[in-house]
Amino acid sequence: MTIFSGYDGTTLHYEQLGDGPPLVAIPGGPGADARYLGTLGGLDAHRRLVRLDPRGCGRSATPVDRASCAFSAQAADVEALREHLGADRIDLLGHSAGALTAQHYAAEFPHRVRSLVLVTPVGRAAREPDPAELAAIRAARSAEPWYPDAAEAEALLAAGAGDPAELVRRITPFFWGTWNERARAAAFAPELVPAAPWMREAFYANGAAPRPVAAPVLVVAGERDGMIGTAPARLAAALHPDSRLAVLPGVGHRPWVEDPDGFAALVGKFLEDA
């Protein structure tokens, strides 16, 4: 375990895989244990993949002040990590909600970011799904055997009935391009530290206005992402002037799990060219 001090002295954890220039990866959730990122499809073969457990997440400490877990505040932890690593500039990757922290950091510290990768981002500076798109993506799965149970759970969630944690578990197949044993193992990995129940509210508090990033940006969306859809990725790509959008076919919210070779080739080539 490797630790460093966050911007306010909170003890934070990160893990390094592979060798080469650092690629700092920020997990989503919010509040997810960074180990779910794995090797991001094998990116550690040519990069030093630095998986950060944000404050209050995974194996990092919970701060005294929960307000410090807001994504806009956590950008300062990324800067503390960069200094700890001794890197003049970093390549930065944010997945899902972690893309908010990544974008905020890149806007605040433009001279420290060589390139930015946003994987199935939730938006630019907040959650920005298109409800109509999400409904269409989910409805397109109606012939699959798990659909009736997931659709029932979705309706109960919308009505505010039942146990939210159990209902989210039941709608999880919507988040994957193919719901199979590989997806189940990744979605419900027992070794991961679960997100704190208060993290979501803290993370999205004290948001910020969308700001363009000067560095080259790759935005990756999953065609069948029934968690957030492709609309937030399209908004992010339109915001950043030097950006490229890639919508990967047949995959959901974690494209590196469902198409590891395609994902690693796409991101690896972008990092080489940036």
C-alpha positions, -999 to 999 in steps of 0.1 A, spaced: 0 0 0 13 34 -9 1 65 9 5 102 7 -11 133 23 -40 150 6 -44 187 4 -56 190 40 -34 162 55 -59 134 50 -41 101 44 -49 89 9 -40 56 -9 -28 49 -44 -16 18 -62 8 17 -92 8 -10 -119 33 -12 -147 61 11 -157 65 42 -178 50 77 -178 23 80 -151 -14 77 -161 -34 88 -130 -68 71 -129 -97 85 -108 -125 61 -101 -162 68 -102 -191 59 -80 -188 84 -65 -171 66 -37 -159 35 -55 -128 15 -45 -103 21 -73 -94 -15 -76 -125 -20 -98 -106 -3 -125 -83 -33 -128 -56 -26 -154 -80 -7 -176 -79 -33 -203 -41 -37 -201 -30 -1 -202 -4 -10 -176 16 -28 -203 30 5 -215 21 30 -188 25 34 -151 -11 32 -141 -17 51 -108 -51 41 -93 -61 67 -68 -85 60 -39 -101 94 -33 -107 106 2 -134 85 20 -131 58 -7 -116 24 -9 -85 22 13 -81 59 18 -90 76 51 -123 94 57 -117 131 62 -130 150 93 -148 174 70 -171 155 46 -175 187 25 -139 181 14 -152 152 -6 -168 174 -32 -154 168 -66 -144 204 -69 -124 201 -37 -108 167 -46 -90 183 -75 -65 196 -49 -58 160 -39 -49 152 -75 -24 180 -74 -10 167 -41 -6 133 -58 12 148 -88 37 165 -65 41 133 -45 49 114 -77 74 140 -87 59 144 -122 60 178 -139 29 168 -160 5 138 -159 -19 121 -182 -52 119 -163 -81 95 -167 -115 99 -150 -142 73 -151 -179 81 -146 -182 105 -117 -144 106 -115 -145 125 -148 -159 155 -129 -128 156 -107 -105 151 -137 -121 179 -157 -120 203 -128 -84 195 -121 -74 200 -158 -91 234 -158 -75 244 -125 -40 232 -134 -37 233 -172 1 234 -171 1 201 -152 -20 180 -176 -5 165 -207 -37 148 -218 -71 139 -204 -92 107 -209 -129 108 -199 -144 73 -198 -182 72 -198 -184 105 -180 -215 115 -161 -212 151 -174 -191 182 -175 -196 196 -140 -227 177 -128 -247 146 -138 -262 153 -173 -280 123 -186 -307 125 -213 -337 107 -198 -352 100 -232 -319 84 -244 -316 63 -212 -352 51 -215 -345 41 -251 -313 22 -243 -330 3 -215 -361 -5 -235 -339 -19 -263 -330 -47 -238 -366 -59 -233 -361 -93 -249 -334 -103 -225 -343 -127 -196 -332 -104 -168 -353 -74 -181 -386 -79 -163 -369 -80 -129 -347 -50 -137 -376 -30 -151 -396 -37 -120 -368 -25 -98 -364 6 -119 -401 15 -114 -397 9 -76 -367 32 -75 -385 59 -93 -414 56 -69 -391 57 -39 -402 23 -27 -381 -6 -14 -344 -8 -4 -324 14 -27 -292 -7 -25 -311 -38 -34 -330 -21 -62 -297 -7 -77 -283 -42 -76 -313 -55 -96 -310 -28 -123 -273 -34 -127 -277 -54 -160 -288 -21 -176 -253 -8 -171 -236 -35 -192 -236 -41 -229 -238 -79 -222 -250 -92 -189 -230 -124 -184 -207 -140 -158 -178 -117 -166 -201 -87 -160 -215 -102 -128 -181 -108 -114 -169 -73 -121 -201 -57 -109 -204 -75 -76 -167 -81 -67 -168 -89 -30 -133 -77 -22 -141 -41 -30 -148 -16 -2 -184 -3 -8 -191 34 -11 -201 53 20 -238 61 20 -231 98 25 -205 101 -3 -229 108 -32 -244 139 -15 -210 152 -4 -194 146 -38 -219 165 -58 -222 194 -34 -205 227 -42 -203 220 -79 -187 242 -105 -196 256 -139 -184 237 -169 -150 249 -180 -131 240 -212 -98 221 -209 -68 231 -231 -51 197 -232 -60 170 -258 -91 152 -246 -104 117 -255 -140 111 -245 -151 74 -245 -188 64 -243 -205 30 -243 -232 25 -270 -253 4 -246 -245 24 -214 -278 22 -195 -264 40 -165 -256 74 -180 -261 71 -217 -239 88 -244 -253 123 -240 -230 134 -212 -200 122 -232 -212 142 -262 -216 173 -241 -181 169 -226 -166 164 -261 -183 196 -273 -170 216 -244 -133 209 -248 -118 224 -279 -91 198 -286 -113 167 -280 -122 135 -297 -154 114 -290 -154 76 -294 -186 57 -289 -176 20 -285 -202 -4 -300 -219 -31 -279 -205 -21 -245 -218 -4 -214 -205 17 -186 -172 -1 -181 -159 -6 -217 -125 -19 -206 -141 -49 -191 -163 -58 -221 -138 -48 -248 -104 -47 -232 -84 -49 -264 -104 -23 -282 -104 0 -252 -67 -3 -246 -58 2 -283 -80 33 -284 -67 49 -253 -31 38 -258 -30 53 -293 -44 86 -280 -18 88 -252 10 81 -277 -2 109 -300 -10 134 -274 
